[in-house]
Amino acid sequence: MKPFRISVHIVPRKGLLDPQGKAVADALHTLGFAAVGAVHVGRHVVIETSAANATAAEAAVRDMCARLLANPVTEDFEIAGVVSA
């Protein structure tokens, strides 16, 4: 078993109300950043785990996201990186 560090981004699904994202977008517009479109506020989770290889580590984290870390009805997740720890 090798140690891995996996980064996960969890954000609200597109098309769903994101009050935090809307507030941030409005504030950026007020500060003069007119080019900003939509803003989505989510979570960044870093998981340290052990697995036989990177593929197995990523599969385990995908299962963690599907079962606990991300709400499948309202959130999407993306594995941002798998790095040997």
PDB file with SEQRES, HELIX, SHEET and CRYST1 records, atoms N, CA, C and O in Angstrom:
SEQRES   1 A   85  MET LYS PRO PHE ARG ILE SER VAL HIS ILE VAL PRO ARG          
SEQRES   2 A   85  LYS GLY LEU LEU ASP PRO GLN GLY LYS ALA VAL ALA ASP          
SEQRES   3 A   85  ALA LEU HIS THR LEU GLY PHE ALA ALA VAL GLY ALA VAL          
SEQRES   4 A   85  HIS VAL GLY ARG HIS VAL VAL ILE GLU THR SER ALA ALA          
SEQRES   5 A   85  ASN ALA THR ALA ALA GLU ALA ALA VAL ARG ASP MET CYS          
SEQRES   6 A   85  ALA ARG LEU LEU ALA ASN PRO VAL THR GLU ASP PHE GLU          
SEQRES   7 A   85  ILE ALA GLY VAL VAL SER ALA                                  
HELIX    1 AA1 PRO A   19  THR A   30  1                                  12    
HELIX    2 AA2 ALA A   54  MET A   64  1                                  11    
HELIX    3 AA3 CYS A   65  LEU A   69  3                                   5    
SHEET    1 AA1 3 ARG A  43  ALA A  51  0                                        
SHEET    2 AA1 3 LYS A   2  PRO A  12 -1                                        
SHEET    3 AA1 3 GLU A  75  SER A  84 -1                                        
CRYST1    1.000    1.000    1.000  90.00  90.00  90.00 P 1           1          
ATOM      1  N   MET A   1       0.846  -1.181   0.000  1.00  0.00           N  
ATOM      2  CA  MET A   1       0.000   0.000   0.000  1.00  0.00           C  
ATOM      3  C   MET A   1       0.894   1.249   0.000  1.00  0.00           C  
ATOM      4  O   MET A   1       1.866   1.342   0.749  1.00  0.00           O  
ATOM      5  N   LYS A   2       0.540   2.175  -0.843  1.00  0.00           N  
ATOM      6  CA  LYS A   2       1.279   3.429  -0.945  1.00  0.00           C  
ATOM      7  C   LYS A   2       0.394   4.576  -0.480  1.00  0.00           C  
ATOM      8  O   LYS A   2      -0.824   4.526  -0.655  1.00  0.00           O  
ATOM      9  N   PRO A   3       0.989   5.605   0.107  1.00  0.00           N  
ATOM     10  CA  PRO A   3       0.187   6.768   0.518  1.00  0.00           C  
ATOM     11  C   PRO A   3      -0.100   7.696  -0.668  1.00  0.00           C  
ATOM     12  O   PRO A   3       0.758   7.912  -1.525  1.00  0.00           O  
ATOM     13  N   PHE A   4      -1.319   8.237  -0.701  1.00  0.00           N  
ATOM     14  CA  PHE A   4      -1.726   9.182  -1.729  1.00  0.00           C  
ATOM     15  C   PHE A   4      -2.440  10.355  -1.086  1.00  0.00           C  
ATOM     16  O   PHE A   4      -3.070  10.228  -0.036  1.00  0.00           O  
ATOM     17  N   ARG A   5      -2.326  11.495  -1.740  1.00  0.00           N  
ATOM     18  CA  ARG A   5      -3.034  12.708  -1.315  1.00  0.00           C  
ATOM     19  C   ARG A   5      -3.917  13.111  -2.495  1.00  0.00           C  
ATOM     20  O   ARG A   5      -3.427  13.336  -3.602  1.00  0.00           O  
ATOM     21  N   ILE A   6      -5.222  13.199  -2.246  1.00  0.00           N  
ATOM     22  CA  ILE A   6      -6.188  13.450  -3.315  1.00  0.00           C  
ATOM     23  C   ILE A   6      -6.987  14.710  -2.994  1.00  0.00           C  
ATOM     24  O   ILE A   6      -7.539  14.855  -1.904  1.00  0.00           O  
ATOM     25  N   SER A   7      -7.034  15.613  -3.969  1.00  0.00           N  
ATOM     26  CA  SER A   7      -7.803  16.853  -3.836  1.00  0.00           C  
ATOM     27  C   SER A   7      -9.143  16.696  -4.543  1.00  0.00           C  
ATOM     28  O   SER A   7      -9.216  16.178  -5.658  1.00  0.00           O  
ATOM     29  N   VAL A   8     -10.196  17.149  -3.880  1.00  0.00           N  
ATOM     30  CA  VAL A   8     -11.544  17.056  -4.423  1.00  0.00           C  
ATOM     31  C   VAL A   8     -12.207  18.426  -4.341  1.00  0.00           C  
ATOM     32  O   VAL A   8     -12.146  19.086  -3.303  1.00  0.00           O  
ATOM     33  N   HIS A   9     -12.839  18.855  -5.428  1.00  0.00           N  
ATOM     34  CA  HIS A   9     -13.633  20.079  -5.441  1.00  0.00           C  
ATOM     35  C   HIS A   9     -15.102  19.669  -5.471  1.00  0.00           C  
ATOM     36  O   HIS A   9     -15.515  18.870  -6.312  1.00  0.00           O  
ATOM     37  N   ILE A  10     -15.885  20.223  -4.545  1.00  0.00           N  
ATOM     38  CA  ILE A  10     -17.317  19.945  -4.482  1.00  0.00           C  
ATOM     39  C   ILE A  10     -18.032  21.277  -4.655  1.00  0.00           C  
ATOM     40  O   ILE A  10     -17.800  22.216  -3.894  1.00  0.00           O  
ATOM     41  N   VAL A  11     -18.908  21.358  -5.664  1.00  0.00           N  
ATOM     42  CA  VAL A  11     -19.622  22.608  -5.951  1.00  0.00           C  
ATOM     43  C   VAL A  11     -21.102  22.317  -6.173  1.00  0.00           C  
ATOM     44  O   VAL A  11     -21.480  21.193  -6.505  1.00  0.00           O  
ATOM     45  N   PRO A  12     -21.937  23.343  -5.987  1.00  0.00           N  
ATOM     46  CA  PRO A  12     -23.361  23.154  -6.284  1.00  0.00           C  
ATOM     47  C   PRO A  12     -23.561  22.839  -7.767  1.00  0.00           C  
ATOM     48  O   PRO A  12     -22.823  23.334  -8.619  1.00  0.00           O  
ATOM     49  N   ARG A  13     -24.547  22.029  -8.062  1.00  0.00           N  
ATOM     50  CA  ARG A  13     -24.848  21.700  -9.462  1.00  0.00           C  
ATOM     51  C   ARG A  13     -25.256  22.946 -10.220  1.00  0.00           C  
ATOM     52  O   ARG A  13     -25.892  23.845  -9.669  1.00  0.00           O  
ATOM     53  N   LYS A  14     -24.882  22.990 -11.499  1.00  0.00           N  
ATOM     54  CA  LYS A  14     -25.273  24.112 -12.348  1.00  0.00           C  
ATOM     55  C   LYS A  14     -26.791  24.146 -12.440  1.00  0.00           C  
ATOM     56  O   LYS A  14     -27.444  23.107 -12.538  1.00  0.00           O  
ATOM     57  N   GLY A  15     -27.334  25.341 -12.406  1.00  0.00           N  
ATOM     58  CA  GLY A  15     -28.778  25.506 -12.501  1.00  0.00           C  
ATOM     59  C   GLY A  15     -29.473  25.547 -11.159  1.00  0.00           C  
ATOM     60  O   GLY A  15     -30.636  25.944 -11.081  1.00  0.00           O  
ATOM     61  N   LEU A  16     -28.784  25.143 -10.090  1.00  0.00           N  
ATOM     62  CA  LEU A  16     -29.380  25.225  -8.760  1.00  0.00           C  
ATOM     63  C   LEU A  16     -29.008  26.541  -8.098  1.00  0.00           C  
ATOM     64  O   LEU A  16     -27.956  27.115  -8.381  1.00  0.00           O  
ATOM     65  N   LEU A  17     -29.861  27.003  -7.235  1.00  0.00           N  
ATOM     66  CA  LEU A  17     -29.614  28.240  -6.517  1.00  0.00           C  
ATOM     67  C   LEU A  17     -28.344  28.117  -5.668  1.00  0.00           C  
ATOM     68  O   LEU A  17     -28.184  27.168  -4.899  1.00  0.00           O  
ATOM     69  N   ASP A  18     -27.455  29.086  -5.822  1.00  0.00           N  
ATOM     70  CA  ASP A  18     -26.207  29.145  -5.049  1.00  0.00           C  
ATOM     71  C   ASP A  18     -26.128  30.535  -4.422  1.00  0.00           C  
ATOM     72  O   ASP A  18     -25.483  31.425  -4.977  1.00  0.00           O  
ATOM     73  N   PRO A  19     -26.779  30.735  -3.266  1.00  0.00           N  
ATOM     74  CA  PRO A  19     -26.833  32.066  -2.667  1.00  0.00           C  
ATOM     75  C   PRO A  19     -25.454  32.647  -2.360  1.00  0.00           C  
ATOM     76  O   PRO A  19     -25.238  33.847  -2.532  1.00  0.00           O  
ATOM     77  N   GLN A  20     -24.521  31.811  -1.910  1.00  0.00           N  
ATOM     78  CA  GLN A  20     -23.175  32.314  -1.627  1.00  0.00           C  
ATOM     79  C   GLN A  20     -22.494  32.758  -2.911  1.00  0.00           C  
ATOM     80  O   GLN A  20     -21.865  33.816  -2.945  1.00  0.00           O  
ATOM     81  N   GLY A  21     -22.609  31.975  -3.951  1.00  0.00           N  
ATOM     82  CA  GLY A  21     -22.016  32.335  -5.232  1.00  0.00           C  
ATOM     83  C   GLY A  21     -22.600  33.622  -5.776  1.00  0.00           C  
ATOM     84  O   GLY A  21     -21.871  34.457  -6.310  1.00  0.00           O  
ATOM     85  N   LYS A  22     -23.918  33.794  -5.647  1.00  0.00           N  
ATOM     86  CA  LYS A  22     -24.584  35.013  -6.109  1.00  0.00           C  
ATOM     87  C   LYS A  22     -24.088  36.219  -5.326  1.00  0.00           C  
ATOM     88  O   LYS A  22     -23.833  37.273  -5.908  1.00  0.00           O  
ATOM     89  N   ALA A  23     -23.950  36.075  -4.011  1.00  0.00           N  
ATOM     90  CA  ALA A  23     -23.465  37.180  -3.178  1.00  0.00           C  
ATOM     91  C   ALA A  23     -22.042  37.573  -3.566  1.00  0.00           C  
ATOM     92  O   ALA A  23     -21.725  38.760  -3.636  1.00  0.00           O  
ATOM     93  N   VAL A  24     -21.185  36.588  -3.817  1.00  0.00           N  
ATOM     94  CA  VAL A  24     -19.806  36.875  -4.211  1.00  0.00           C  
ATOM     95  C   VAL A  24     -19.784  37.551  -5.583  1.00  0.00           C  
ATOM     96  O   VAL A  24     -19.047  38.518  -5.779  1.00  0.00           O  
ATOM     97  N   ALA A  25     -20.575  37.058  -6.528  1.00  0.00           N  
ATOM     98  CA  ALA A  25     -20.630  37.668  -7.864  1.00  0.00           C  
ATOM     99  C   ALA A  25     -21.103  39.112  -7.773  1.00  0.00           C  
ATOM    100  O   ALA A  25     -20.534  39.992  -8.420  1.00  0.00           O  
ATOM    101  N   ASP A  26     -22.136  39.364  -6.978  1.00  0.00           N  
ATOM    102  CA  ASP A  26     -22.643  40.734  -6.808  1.00  0.00           C  
ATOM    103  C   ASP A  26     -21.580  41.645  -6.196  1.00  0.00           C  
ATOM    104  O   ASP A  26     -21.415  42.788  -6.622  1.00  0.00           O  
ATOM    105  N   ALA A  27     -20.861  41.134  -5.193  1.00  0.00           N  
ATOM    106  CA  ALA A  27     -19.805  41.930  -4.561  1.00  0.00           C  
ATOM    107  C   ALA A  27     -18.678  42.234  -5.538  1.00  0.00           C  
ATOM    108  O   ALA A  27     -18.146  43.344  -5.542  1.00  0.00           O  
ATOM    109  N   LEU A  28     -18.311  41.272  -6.359  1.00  0.00           N  
ATOM    110  CA  LEU A  28     -17.265  41.505  -7.356  1.00  0.00           C  
ATOM    111  C   LEU A  28     -17.706  42.543  -8.384  1.00  0.00           C  
ATOM    112  O   LEU A  28     -16.910  43.383  -8.804  1.00  0.00           O  
ATOM    113  N   HIS A  29     -18.968  42.484  -8.786  1.00  0.00           N  
ATOM    114  CA  HIS A  29     -19.489  43.497  -9.711  1.00  0.00           C  
ATOM    115  C   HIS A  29     -19.436  44.881  -9.065  1.00  0.00           C  
ATOM    116  O   HIS A  29     -19.075  45.861  -9.717  1.00  0.00           O  
ATOM    117  N   THR A  30     -19.797  44.958  -7.789  1.00  0.00           N  
ATOM    118  CA  THR A  30     -19.755  46.231  -7.060  1.00  0.00           C  
ATOM    119  C   THR A  30     -18.328  46.772  -6.991  1.00  0.00           C  
ATOM    120  O   THR A  30     -18.128  47.987  -7.009  1.00  0.00           O  
ATOM    121  N   LEU A  31     -17.350  45.896  -6.913  1.00  0.00           N  
ATOM    122  CA  LEU A  31     -15.947  46.311  -6.850  1.00  0.00           C  
ATOM    123  C   LEU A  31     -15.372  46.639  -8.223  1.00  0.00           C  
ATOM    124  O   LEU A  31     -14.195  46.980  -8.340  1.00  0.00           O  
ATOM    125  N   GLY A  32     -16.198  46.536  -9.262  1.00  0.00           N  
ATOM    126  CA  GLY A  32     -15.745  46.920 -10.590  1.00  0.00           C  
ATOM    127  C   GLY A  32     -15.304  45.777 -11.483  1.00  0.00           C  
ATOM    128  O   GLY A  32     -14.779  46.015 -12.571  1.00  0.00           O  
ATOM    129  N   PHE A  33     -15.503  44.558 -11.055  1.00  0.00           N  
ATOM    130  CA  PHE A  33     -15.136  43.393 -11.874  1.00  0.00           C  
ATOM    131  C   PHE A  33     -16.337  42.980 -12.718  1.00  0.00           C  
ATOM    132  O   PHE A  33     -16.946  41.938 -12.480  1.00  0.00           O  
ATOM    133  N   ALA A  34     -16.669  43.807 -13.704  1.00  0.00           N  
ATOM    134  CA  ALA A  34     -17.872  43.621 -14.514  1.00  0.00           C  
ATOM    135  C   ALA A  34     -17.807  42.360 -15.382  1.00  0.00           C  
ATOM    136  O   ALA A  34     -18.849  41.828 -15.767  1.00  0.00           O  
ATOM    137  N   ALA A  35     -16.625  41.884 -15.689  1.00  0.00           N  
ATOM    138  CA  ALA A  35     -16.485  40.728 -16.574  1.00  0.00           C  
ATOM    139  C   ALA A  35     -16.819  39.401 -15.887  1.00  0.00           C  
ATOM    140  O   ALA A  35     -16.934  38.371 -16.552  1.00  0.00           O  
ATOM    141  N   VAL A  36     -16.974  39.423 -14.577  1.00  0.00           N  
ATOM    142  CA  VAL A  36     -17.270  38.183 -13.842  1.00  0.00           C  
ATOM    143  C   VAL A  36     -18.685  37.731 -14.174  1.00  0.00           C  
ATOM    144  O   VAL A  36     -19.639  38.503 -14.080  1.00  0.00           O  
ATOM    145  N   GLY A  37     -18.801  36.468 -14.561  1.00  0.00           N  
ATOM    146  CA  GLY A  37     -20.119  35.883 -14.820  1.00  0.00           C  
ATOM    147  C   GLY A  37     -20.621  35.221 -13.553  1.00  0.00           C  
ATOM    148  O   GLY A  37     -20.774  35.875 -12.521  1.00  0.00           O  
ATOM    149  N   ALA A  38     -20.870  33.963 -13.628  1.00  0.00           N  
ATOM    150  CA  ALA A  38     -21.355  33.214 -12.473  1.00  0.00           C  
ATOM    151  C   ALA A  38     -20.195  32.861 -11.543  1.00  0.00           C  
ATOM    152  O   ALA A  38     -19.064  32.660 -11.983  1.00  0.00           O  
ATOM    153  N   VAL A  39     -20.498  32.791 -10.274  1.00  0.00           N  
ATOM    154  CA  VAL A  39     -19.540  32.355  -9.254  1.00  0.00           C  
ATOM    155  C   VAL A  39     -20.195  31.199  -8.510  1.00  0.00           C  
ATOM    156  O   VAL A  39     -21.371  31.266  -8.152  1.00  0.00           O  
ATOM    157  N   HIS A  40     -19.433  30.148  -8.281  1.00  0.00           N  
ATOM    158  CA  HIS A  40     -19.942  28.997  -7.541  1.00  0.00           C  
ATOM    159  C   HIS A  40     -19.042  28.783  -6.329  1.00  0.00           C  
ATOM    160  O   HIS A  40     -17.833  28.593  -6.463  1.00  0.00           O  
ATOM    161  N   VAL A  41     -19.642  28.814  -5.161  1.00  0.00           N  
ATOM    162  CA  VAL A  41     -18.893  28.618  -3.925  1.00  0.00           C  
ATOM    163  C   VAL A  41     -19.112  27.182  -3.471  1.00  0.00           C  
ATOM    164  O   VAL A  41     -20.247  26.725  -3.335  1.00  0.00           O  
ATOM    165  N   GLY A  42     -18.012  26.482  -3.239  1.00  0.00           N  
ATOM    166  CA  GLY A  42     -18.102  25.086  -2.823  1.00  0.00           C  
ATOM    167  C   GLY A  42     -17.087  24.771  -1.747  1.00  0.00           C  
ATOM    168  O   GLY A  42     -16.708  25.630  -0.952  1.00  0.00           O  
ATOM    169  N   ARG A  43     -16.656  23.523  -1.738  1.00  0.00           N  
ATOM    170  CA  ARG A  43     -15.683  23.064  -0.740  1.00  0.00           C  
ATOM    171  C   ARG A  43     -14.498  22.429  -1.451  1.00  0.00           C  
ATOM    172  O   ARG A  43     -14.627  21.873  -2.541  1.00  0.00           O  
ATOM    173  N   HIS A  44     -13.360  22.523  -0.817  1.00  0.00           N  
ATOM    174  CA  HIS A  44     -12.152  21.853  -1.294  1.00  0.00           C  
ATOM    175  C   HIS A  44     -11.743  20.887  -0.181  1.00  0.00           C  
ATOM    176  O   HIS A  44     -11.493  21.304   0.950  1.00  0.00           O  
ATOM    177  N   VAL A  45     -11.679  19.605  -0.507  1.00  0.00           N  
ATOM    178  CA  VAL A  45     -11.349  18.575   0.476  1.00  0.00           C  
ATOM    179  C   VAL A  45     -10.071  17.877   0.033  1.00  0.00           C  
ATOM    180  O   VAL A  45      -9.934  17.500  -1.130  1.00  0.00           O  
ATOM    181  N   VAL A  46      -9.142  17.706   0.958  1.00  0.00           N  
ATOM    182  CA  VAL A  46      -7.907  16.968   0.683  1.00  0.00           C  
ATOM    183  C   VAL A  46      -7.934  15.711   1.540  1.00  0.00           C  
ATOM    184  O   VAL A  46      -8.056  15.779   2.763  1.00  0.00           O  
ATOM    185  N   ILE A  47      -7.817  14.563   0.881  1.00  0.00           N  
ATOM    186  CA  ILE A  47      -7.881  13.277   1.577  1.00  0.00           C  
ATOM    187  C   ILE A  47      -6.547  12.572   1.435  1.00  0.00           C  
ATOM    188  O   ILE A  47      -6.020  12.432   0.331  1.00  0.00           O  
ATOM    189  N   GLU A  48      -6.008  12.132   2.552  1.00  0.00           N  
ATOM    190  CA  GLU A  48      -4.794  11.317   2.548  1.00  0.00           C  
ATOM    191  C   GLU A  48      -5.231   9.884   2.819  1.00  0.00           C  
ATOM    192  O   GLU A  48      -5.886   9.597   3.821  1.00  0.00           O  
ATOM    193  N   THR A  49      -4.856   8.990   1.910  1.00  0.00           N  
ATOM    194  CA  THR A  49      -5.280   7.600   2.016  1.00  0.00           C  
ATOM    195  C   THR A  49      -4.181   6.685   1.496  1.00  0.00           C  
ATOM    196  O   THR A  49      -3.205   7.148   0.906  1.00  0.00           O  
ATOM    197  N   SER A  50      -4.341   5.415   1.711  1.00  0.00           N  
ATOM    198  CA  SER A  50      -3.391   4.422   1.195  1.00  0.00           C  
ATOM    199  C   SER A  50      -4.117   3.511   0.222  1.00  0.00           C  
ATOM    200  O   SER A  50      -5.275   3.149   0.431  1.00  0.00           O  
ATOM    201  N   ALA A  51      -3.415   3.144  -0.849  1.00  0.00           N  
ATOM    202  CA  ALA A  51      -3.995   2.244  -1.848  1.00  0.00           C  
ATOM    203  C   ALA A  51      -2.856   1.560  -2.604  1.00  0.00           C  
ATOM    204  O   ALA A  51      -1.696   1.958  -2.500  1.00  0.00           O  
ATOM    205  N   ALA A  52      -3.206   0.541  -3.353  1.00  0.00           N  
ATOM    206  CA  ALA A  52      -2.203  -0.196  -4.124  1.00  0.00           C  
ATOM    207  C   ALA A  52      -1.594   0.666  -5.223  1.00  0.00           C  
ATOM    208  O   ALA A  52      -0.410   0.538  -5.536  1.00  0.00           O  
ATOM    209  N   ASN A  53      -2.417   1.557  -5.815  1.00  0.00           N  
ATOM    210  CA  ASN A  53      -1.928   2.433  -6.881  1.00  0.00           C  
ATOM    211  C   ASN A  53      -2.842   3.653  -6.976  1.00  0.00           C  
ATOM    212  O   ASN A  53      -3.846   3.745  -6.269  1.00  0.00           O  
ATOM    213  N   ALA A  54      -2.484   4.590  -7.860  1.00  0.00           N  
ATOM    214  CA  ALA A  54      -3.241   5.838  -7.988  1.00  0.00           C  
ATOM    215  C   ALA A  54      -4.668   5.594  -8.463  1.00  0.00           C  
ATOM    216  O   ALA A  54      -5.596   6.275  -8.026  1.00  0.00           O  
ATOM    217  N   THR A  55      -4.843   4.635  -9.346  1.00  0.00           N  
ATOM    218  CA  THR A  55      -6.185   4.337  -9.856  1.00  0.00           C  
ATOM    219  C   THR A  55      -7.095   3.843  -8.743  1.00  0.00           C  
ATOM    220  O   THR A  55      -8.255   4.246  -8.658  1.00  0.00           O  
ATOM    221  N   ALA A  56      -6.574   2.975  -7.896  1.00  0.00           N  
ATOM    222  CA  ALA A  56      -7.362   2.458  -6.772  1.00  0.00           C  
ATOM    223  C   ALA A  56      -7.660   3.558  -5.759  1.00  0.00           C  
ATOM    224  O   ALA A  56      -8.754   3.598  -5.195  1.00  0.00           O  
ATOM    225  N   ALA A  57      -6.697   4.452  -5.522  1.00  0.00           N  
ATOM    226  CA  ALA A  57      -6.906   5.564  -4.597  1.00  0.00           C  
ATOM    227  C   ALA A  57      -8.005   6.478  -5.113  1.00  0.00           C  
ATOM    228  O   ALA A  57      -8.887   6.888  -4.358  1.00  0.00           O  
ATOM    229  N   GLU A  58      -7.948   6.797  -6.412  1.00  0.00           N  
ATOM    230  CA  GLU A  58      -8.973   7.665  -6.992  1.00  0.00           C  
ATOM    231  C   GLU A  58     -10.349   7.004  -6.938  1.00  0.00           C  
ATOM    232  O   GLU A  58     -11.341   7.671  -6.646  1.00  0.00           O  
ATOM    233  N   ALA A  59     -10.419   5.727  -7.211  1.00  0.00           N  
ATOM    234  CA  ALA A  59     -11.698   5.013  -7.165  1.00  0.00           C  
ATOM    235  C   ALA A  59     -12.287   5.039  -5.757  1.00  0.00           C  
ATOM    236  O   ALA A  59     -13.494   5.212  -5.588  1.00  0.00           O  
ATOM    237  N   ALA A  60     -11.436   4.866  -4.751  1.00  0.00           N  
ATOM    238  CA  ALA A  60     -11.910   4.894  -3.367  1.00  0.00           C  
ATOM    239  C   ALA A  60     -12.449   6.270  -3.012  1.00  0.00           C  
ATOM    240  O   ALA A  60     -13.482   6.381  -2.352  1.00  0.00           O  
ATOM    241  N   VAL A  61     -11.751   7.330  -3.447  1.00  0.00           N  
ATOM    242  CA  VAL A  61     -12.207   8.688  -3.130  1.00  0.00           C  
ATOM    243  C   VAL A  61     -13.493   9.011  -3.887  1.00  0.00           C  
ATOM    244  O   VAL A  61     -14.365   9.693  -3.347  1.00  0.00           O  
ATOM    245  N   ARG A  62     -13.627   8.539  -5.117  1.00  0.00           N  
ATOM    246  CA  ARG A  62     -14.885   8.735  -5.855  1.00  0.00           C  
ATOM    247  C   ARG A  62     -16.046   8.090  -5.090  1.00  0.00           C  
ATOM    248  O   ARG A  62     -17.135   8.659  -5.009  1.00  0.00           O  
ATOM    249  N   ASP A  63     -15.808   6.912  -4.535  1.00  0.00           N  
ATOM    250  CA  ASP A  63     -16.839   6.236  -3.748  1.00  0.00           C  
ATOM    251  C   ASP A  63     -17.160   7.037  -2.488  1.00  0.00           C  
ATOM    252  O   ASP A  63     -18.325   7.155  -2.108  1.00  0.00           O  
ATOM    253  N   MET A  64     -16.131   7.588  -1.837  1.00  0.00           N  
ATOM    254  CA  MET A  64     -16.347   8.425  -0.646  1.00  0.00           C  
ATOM    255  C   MET A  64     -17.222   9.629  -0.983  1.00  0.00           C  
ATOM    256  O   MET A  64     -18.126   9.988  -0.228  1.00  0.00           O  
ATOM    257  N   CYS A  65     -16.940  10.244  -2.124  1.00  0.00           N  
ATOM    258  CA  CYS A  65     -17.716  11.416  -2.551  1.00  0.00           C  
ATOM    259  C   CYS A  65     -19.160  11.035  -2.833  1.00  0.00           C  
ATOM    260  O   CYS A  65     -20.087  11.727  -2.412  1.00  0.00           O  
ATOM    261  N   ALA A  66     -19.346   9.935  -3.543  1.00  0.00           N  
ATOM    262  CA  ALA A  66     -20.691   9.501  -3.901  1.00  0.00           C  
ATOM    263  C   ALA A  66     -21.515   9.099  -2.681  1.00  0.00           C  
ATOM    264  O   ALA A  66     -22.733   9.279  -2.662  1.00  0.00           O  
ATOM    265  N   ARG A  67     -20.854   8.559  -1.673  1.00  0.00           N  
ATOM    266  CA  ARG A  67     -21.581   8.042  -0.512  1.00  0.00           C  
ATOM    267  C   ARG A  67     -21.691   9.009   0.653  1.00  0.00           C  
ATOM    268  O   ARG A  67     -22.596   8.871   1.476  1.00  0.00           O  
ATOM    269  N   LEU A  68     -20.775  10.006   0.749  1.00  0.00           N  
ATOM    270  CA  LEU A  68     -20.793  10.869   1.926  1.00  0.00           C  
ATOM    271  C   LEU A  68     -20.452  12.330   1.649  1.00  0.00           C  
ATOM    272  O   LEU A  68     -21.180  13.225   2.081  1.00  0.00           O  
ATOM    273  N   LEU A  69     -19.376  12.579   0.947  1.00  0.00           N  
ATOM    274  CA  LEU A  69     -18.834  13.936   0.872  1.00  0.00           C  
ATOM    275  C   LEU A  69     -19.659  14.897   0.018  1.00  0.00           C  
ATOM    276  O   LEU A  69     -19.732  16.084   0.334  1.00  0.00           O  
ATOM    277  N   ALA A  70     -20.272  14.416  -1.045  1.00  0.00           N  
ATOM    278  CA  ALA A  70     -21.071  15.273  -1.925  1.00  0.00           C  
ATOM    279  C   ALA A  70     -22.512  14.778  -1.950  1.00  0.00           C  
ATOM    280  O   ALA A  70     -22.766  13.576  -2.039  1.00  0.00           O  
ATOM    281  N   ASN A  71     -23.436  15.703  -1.871  1.00  0.00           N  
ATOM    282  CA  ASN A  71     -24.852  15.366  -1.976  1.00  0.00           C  
ATOM    283  C   ASN A  71     -25.163  15.142  -3.458  1.00  0.00           C  
ATOM    284  O   ASN A  71     -25.088  16.094  -4.235  1.00  0.00           O  
ATOM    285  N   PRO A  72     -25.505  13.935  -3.875  1.00  0.00           N  
ATOM    286  CA  PRO A  72     -25.690  13.657  -5.301  1.00  0.00           C  
ATOM    287  C   PRO A  72     -26.869  14.399  -5.932  1.00  0.00           C  
ATOM    288  O   PRO A  72     -26.948  14.498  -7.156  1.00  0.00           O  
ATOM    289  N   VAL A  73     -27.772  14.916  -5.124  1.00  0.00           N  
ATOM    290  CA  VAL A  73     -28.929  15.647  -5.643  1.00  0.00           C  
ATOM    291  C   VAL A  73     -28.564  17.096  -5.948  1.00  0.00           C  
ATOM    292  O   VAL A  73     -29.056  17.664  -6.923  1.00  0.00           O  
ATOM    293  N   THR A  74     -27.704  17.699  -5.123  1.00  0.00           N  
ATOM    294  CA  THR A  74     -27.451  19.136  -5.244  1.00  0.00           C  
ATOM    295  C   THR A  74     -26.013  19.506  -5.579  1.00  0.00           C  
ATOM    296  O   THR A  74     -25.734  20.671  -5.863  1.00  0.00           O  
ATOM    297  N   GLU A  75     -25.089  18.540  -5.553  1.00  0.00           N  
ATOM    298  CA  GLU A  75     -23.677  18.881  -5.737  1.00  0.00           C  
ATOM    299  C   GLU A  75     -22.998  17.975  -6.760  1.00  0.00           C  
ATOM    300  O   GLU A  75     -23.365  16.814  -6.940  1.00  0.00           O  
ATOM    301  N   ASP A  76     -22.002  18.545  -7.418  1.00  0.00           N  
ATOM    302  CA  ASP A  76     -21.099  17.794  -8.290  1.00  0.00           C  
ATOM    303  C   ASP A  76     -19.728  17.793  -7.640  1.00  0.00           C  
ATOM    304  O   ASP A  76     -19.410  18.690  -6.859  1.00  0.00           O  
ATOM    305  N   PHE A  77     -18.915  16.795  -7.954  1.00  0.00           N  
ATOM    306  CA  PHE A  77     -17.559  16.781  -7.440  1.00  0.00           C  
ATOM    307  C   PHE A  77     -16.587  16.475  -8.568  1.00  0.00           C  
ATOM    308  O   PHE A  77     -16.946  15.876  -9.582  1.00  0.00           O  
ATOM    309  N   GLU A  78     -15.357  16.901  -8.365  1.00  0.00           N  
ATOM    310  CA  GLU A  78     -14.315  16.682  -9.344  1.00  0.00           C  
ATOM    311  C   GLU A  78     -13.036  16.334  -8.599  1.00  0.00           C  
ATOM    312  O   GLU A  78     -12.646  17.028  -7.660  1.00  0.00           O  
ATOM    313  N   ILE A  79     -12.387  15.255  -9.023  1.00  0.00           N  
ATOM    314  CA  ILE A  79     -11.086  14.903  -8.450  1.00  0.00           C  
ATOM    315  C   ILE A  79     -10.067  15.819  -9.113  1.00  0.00           C  
ATOM    316  O   ILE A  79      -9.860  15.757 -10.325  1.00  0.00           O  
ATOM    317  N   ALA A  80      -9.434  16.666  -8.315  1.00  0.00           N  
ATOM    318  CA  ALA A  80      -8.531  17.676  -8.865  1.00  0.00           C  
ATOM    319  C   ALA A  80      -7.110  17.159  -8.999  1.00  0.00           C  
ATOM    320  O   ALA A  80      -6.355  17.669  -9.827  1.00  0.00           O  
ATOM    321  N   GLY A  81      -6.731  16.188  -8.232  1.00  0.00           N  
ATOM    322  CA  GLY A  81      -5.368  15.678  -8.334  1.00  0.00           C  
ATOM    323  C   GLY A  81      -5.137  14.499  -7.413  1.00  0.00           C  
ATOM    324  O   GLY A  81      -5.657  14.444  -6.299  1.00  0.00           O  
ATOM    325  N   VAL A  82      -4.342  13.551  -7.906  1.00  0.00           N  
ATOM    326  CA  VAL A  82      -3.919  12.392  -7.116  1.00  0.00           C  
ATOM    327  C   VAL A  82      -2.396  12.432  -7.113  1.00  0.00           C  
ATOM    328  O   VAL A  82      -1.763  12.334  -8.164  1.00  0.00           O  
ATOM    329  N   VAL A  83      -1.808  12.576  -5.918  1.00  0.00           N  
ATOM    330  CA  VAL A  83      -0.371  12.714  -5.800  1.00  0.00           C  
ATOM    331  C   VAL A  83       0.140  11.708  -4.786  1.00  0.00           C  
ATOM    332  O   VAL A  83      -0.486  11.504  -3.746  1.00  0.00           O  
ATOM    333  N   SER A  84       1.260  11.083  -5.072  1.00  0.00           N  
ATOM    334  CA  SER A  84       1.892  10.212  -4.077  1.00  0.00           C  
ATOM    335  C   SER A  84       2.338  11.071  -2.912  1.00  0.00           C  
ATOM    336  O   SER A  84       2.998  12.095  -3.092  1.00  0.00           O  
ATOM    337  N   ALA A  85       1.974  10.645  -1.726  1.00  0.00           N  
ATOM    338  CA  ALA A  85       2.306  11.435  -0.534  1.00  0.00           C  
ATOM    339  C   ALA A  85       3.674  11.087  -0.005  1.00  0.00           C  
ATOM    340  O   ALA A  85       4.113  11.657   0.994  1.00  0.00           O  
TER     341      ALA A  85                                                      
END                                                                             
